[in-house]
Amino acid sequence: MKAIEMNRVRKAFRFFTLEDVSLDLAPGQIMGLVGPNGAGKSTTIRLLIGLLAADAGEIRLLGHAMPREQAAAKAQVGFVSDDMRLMPHATLAWHMDFVASIYPGWDASYAATLLKRFGLHAGQTARRLSSGEQAKALLLLALARRPRLLVLDEPTSGMDPVARHELLAEFMDVLRDDERSILFSSHNTLDVERISDRLTFIDRGRVVASDDKEDFLERWRRVQLRVAGALPDLPEIVGCERDGALATLTVDGFSDDFVARLGLPLQATQRMSLEEIFVATVMHSRQTQEAHAS
């Protein structure tokens, strides 16, 4: 049974439509959902956990049909988003007791461990916490329930680089404790690359690519060569910049077979960062959609 199954999901608003979104997440996998602001990441997550109802398509969360069976599903799902807030005048101890009273799976010993690991104190009131500490507290409240699936929607949004780095370092350490499925949404590719083993790129309400992280990094290349005339028309070439006879190609599907079909000597080959791959994927998708529309 998969942790997440979304099949051809659609949700229309007045000025935005999430269209034909399909993705799945196996038990134990960590998926990074990456997209620009306004791409549809939060809408996808809200559909997934039952905060919105889809206009079309099928959604299953831990085997439960959504939103019809959301009560059963949510008992095993921990959710943290950048717009969640703690009660400002209540202590962390009050928040932990409150969550423990709702979820029978609350692990008080693990919560105490996380308090120490995150550098938090049970007697602290929420209004005294920094944004990074607030995020850690919310993550603690989700993790100590021992959920089978953890859903994080832009958890590091608005943090300074040091706080974001610190939170992710703690988060990665916590993930070594046991195996759970995780969906991590962000527009920051560096954050996602650090913790994810599978990536899904979303733009303008559509999934434009989804694959294992290592496969993305392995098949994308930036290639330089000298060519006097036209380049061969190969589907792997998704971008080309010319400076006289010097051509720089962006290639999705680099292989010995591609080099053989290209039939031209390469001057340089460079691997691409995940951010470069993401930008190239999104730009190529937009160009393809615009070409089909015209």
N, C-alpha and C positions, 0 to 999 in steps of 0.2 A: 504493500500500500504506500502510495506516494504522500509526502507531506503536503504538497500543493499540486493541484491540477486546475489549470484554466484553459478552456477550449473555446476559441473563437468568441471571446467576450466583447460585447459592445455596450457603451454607455454614452448617450448623447446629452449635451447641455446646449445652451443657446449659442455659445461662441466656441465650443470645444467638443470634440467627439473622440472617445477612446474606441478604436476600431480594430476588430478581428485580433484581439490579443490572446495569444496562446503561450503558455509556459508551464513547466513542471519542475518540481524539486524533489529529489529522492531523499530518503532518510539519511541523516548524517552529512548532507551536503550544505555548503554555504554559498548562497547565490548573491551576487552583487547586482542590484537593479540600478543601472546608470542612465541618466538622461539630463538634459538641460533643465533649468527651472521652467515649469509649465509644460513639461513633456508628457505628463500623465502618470508619474510615479506614485504620487499620493492617491490619485483616483484609483489606480490599480490595487493598491494596498487596501483602501477603504472598501472596495468591492470584495476583495479577498476575505476580509474579516467581518463582512456583513454590515458595515456602516452605510453602504449603498447597495441598492438592488440593480442588477444588470438588466439592460433592455433585451439582450439576447446572449446566447452562449451558456456554457456550463462551468460551474465552479465547485470544486470539492476541496475541503480543508481537513486534513488528517482523515480522509475517507468520508467526511460528512458533507452532504449537499448544502450549499450556501445559497441564500441566507436561511433556508427553511430549518436547518439543523444547527444553527449557529451556537445555541446554548451548550450543546454537547461538545462542539469543536472548541469553543473559547475556553473551556475548562482546562485545555491542554496547550493553550497559546499564550505566550507572553508578548505584549505589544508596547513599544516605546516610540514616541514621535517627538519631533522638535517643538510641537505646540502644546505638549502636556505640561501641566504645572502641579506642584505640590501645594497643599494647604499652607499658606504663608506663615501662620502663627502656630502651627502644630509642629511637634518634634518628629525626628526620624523614627523614634520609638513608637509614637502614636501611629505613624503611617504603617510601620511594620505590623503592629498589632491589628490594625484595621484590615490589611490585606490577608493576614493569617486567619482572621475571623471569617473571611469569605471563601478562601481556598484551602481545603483540607490537606493538600499536598505541600503546604508551606513547611520549609526546612529551617527551623530556628537556628540550628548549629551552623548551617551554611550561610545564613544571613549574618551571623556574628563574624564568620570568617571574611565575608565580603566587606563588612564594615571596616575591618582592619586593613584589608587589602586595598580598599579605595581611600583610606585615610579619612574616614568619616566617623562621627560620634553620635550615638543614639540620642543624646540630649540636645543636639543642635536643632534649632528651629529652621524651617525651610527658607524663611526670608533672609537668613544670615548666610546662606550658601551662595557660592559663585555659580556662574552658568555651568562650568565644568563639573562642579560638585553636585548640582541639581541633576545633570545627566547621569552621573554615577549613581545617585540615589534612586532615580527611576529605573536604571538598569538593575540595581540590587533588588528592588521590589519585584521586578519581572523574573530575574534569575532564581531567586530564593523559592519561587513556586515550583521549580524544577519542571518547566514546561517542555513538551516534546518539540515544539516549534517556537522559535523566537523571531518576531517581526520587528525590524527597526527602520523607522521612516525618518531619514535625515537626522540621526541622533546627535551628530556633531555640528549641525548647522549653527552659525553665529559664534562659534568658539574661536578664540585666538589659536594660532598654530601650536603653541606649547600645550595648551589645555587639550587640544584635539589629539596631539601625539600621545599625551599622558593617558587619556581615556582609551585610545585604541590599544596602547601597550597593555593596559590592565585588562581590557576586553579580550585580547588574544590570549593572555595568560589564563583567564577564567575559562576560555573555551577548551583548554587542555584537561579540564576536570572531568568532563564526560561528553558523550556524543549526543548532539541534538541537531536538528535542521534549523537553518537560519536564513532569513531573507533580509538583506541589508540594502536599503535604498539610499542613494546619494548622488549629487552632481559632481562630487570630488573623486576623481578616478584614483588618486593616490590612496585615499582611505580604503576604497573598495579593493584595490589591488593587494593591499596588505593582508586582508583577512579572507578573501573569497577564493573558492576553487572553481566556481562557475559564474559566468557573466551574461547578463541580458541587457542590451542597449535599447532604449526606447526614445522615440522622438516624434513630436507632433501627434501623439496618441497612437502610435504604431510601434510594434516591436520590429526593429530593423536588423538585429542580429542576436543570436544566443548560442553560446558554446562554452566549452571548458576554457578556463583562463590560459592554460599552457598552450592550447591549440591556437587561440588568438595570437599569442605572442610568437608562436613558431611560424605561422603561415604568412604574417605580414612583414614586408620588407620595403625599404626605400632603396632604389637601384639607380645608379648613374652609369650612363654610357654615351658614346658619341655616335651620332647617326646623321647622315647627310639628307636623306629624304624622309618619307613617311614611315612611321612605326607600324609593325604588324598589328592588326586588329585582334587582340587577344582579350578574352573576358576577364582575365586576372588583373589587367591594368585598369585601375579605378581612378587614376589621376596622373597627369603629366605636366611638367613645367619645362619649357624650352628656353635655352639661352644660347642662340646660335646653333652650333652642332651638338652642344651638350644637352642631354635630356635627363631629367630626374623623374623616375617613375615611382608611383605608389602602387604596390602590388599586394593583392589579397589572393594568396594561393601560390606563394613562391615555392618552387621545387626544381629538381633537375630537369624534369619534363618541360616546365615552363621555360627554363633557360634554353633548352634545345629548340623549342618551337619559336622562341624569340629570334634565334639565329644570329645574334650580334654579341660581340665580346663585351663583357661587363667591366667597367672601370672601378666601381666600388659598390659594396652591398652593406647596408646598415639595418640592424634591427630597429624596431619602432617601440616607443613607450606605449603603455596602455592608453594614455591620454591622446597621443598622436593617432593611435588606432581608432579610438572612439570618435575623434573629430573627423577623420577620413571616412569612417563608416556613415556617420550622420550626413556629411556633405554629399557623399555619393548617393545616399538614399534620397536626399532632397532633390538632387539633380535628376535622378531617374523619375521621381514623381512629377516634377515639373515638365520633363520631356513627354511623359505619357499624357499629361493634362493639355499640352499644346498640340 
